[in-house]
Amino acid sequence: MYEFNYHQPTSLDEVASLLGANKEAKIVAGGMTLVPTLKFRLAKPSDLVDLAAIPSLRGITDAGDALVIGAMTRHAEVERSSLVKQAIPALAALAHMIGDPAVRNRGTIGGSISNNDPAADYPAALSASAAPCRLPGARWRPTISSPAYSRPPSTAARSSPRAAC
C-alpha cells in the first residue's frame, strides 16, 4: 500500500473542499472495494476522504412518493429495513445475498453504486428498475434515472458522495 493522507470530514462542504483541493483524492465509504485495490497497489491516491463521520449520508426514509436510501447506508441496514421490505422487497432480498455478514455490515449502497463493479448487485438492480438517483457535484444536479447514470464498468463516480437512490 502506498502512503496517503487520511481525512474524516464531518460535512459535505468539507468533502467538497477536500476533493477540490486534492485532484488525486479518493472517497472511501465502506472500503470493501477500495481497500483491496490499495493493498494490491492498483491505486495511488494522494488522499482518502472517509465519509463515515457524516450522519446525513446514512439512513432509509419514506419521502411519501419515494424511498430514500442514503449513500452510506450499509447493506445490512437495507436488508433489515421494514421500509425497504414493504416498498421494494426484492431490494431487501438482494441485500441479504451480498457477500457474507462481514461485507453486509461494512459495505455501503453508495460505495457499491459509485464503484460500478459489473459483478455488484446494486448497479444492476438500479438499471433494471430505472430507480432515480440524485447526484451532487459542485451543486445539486437534478434527479436522473439510473440508466442515464451508467458509465464504463468499474469506474468510480468521484462526484457522488451523497447519491440518494
Summary of the structure (lengths in Angstrom):
residues: 165
radius of gyration: 15.2
end to end distance: 32.1
largest distance: 45.8
contacts: 488
relative contact order: 0.16
helix: 39%
strand: 16%
